[in-house]
Amino acid sequence: MTQYLLSVWHDKDATPEDIYPDEAERDQAYADTGAFNEELQASGSWVFAGGLHNPSTATVVDGQGDQVVTTDGPYSEAKEQIGGFWVIEAPDLDAALEIAARGSRACRGKVEVRPFHGE
């Protein structure tokens, strides 16, 4: 089985209220995502998952030189940032894409699928 990163993307400045303006919709998205997580665990596809705080809470660490340099904020200046992710195991890319489609529906966000090296 190959491991895949399923990353959820959204606007870098978006708050949960921006992503889900209606409280009932937000609660339903959280419930749907929780059910999706339980489904992944029951199927054996689950490896790990997590939601991330806003990109403004990030710190970039550069330890390549003689001195370690840290910078506040996200590394990328892109408009979109990763808001959460799943690491799953799937037999092939088609199965991973099908799982990602279900995750996208559950969390109401776009999901990027990438295989890990060495699999």
Helices and strands as residue ranges (DSSP letters): E 2-11, H 16-19, H 23-43, E 46-51, G 55-57, E 59-62, E 69-72, E 80-90, H 93-107, E 110-115
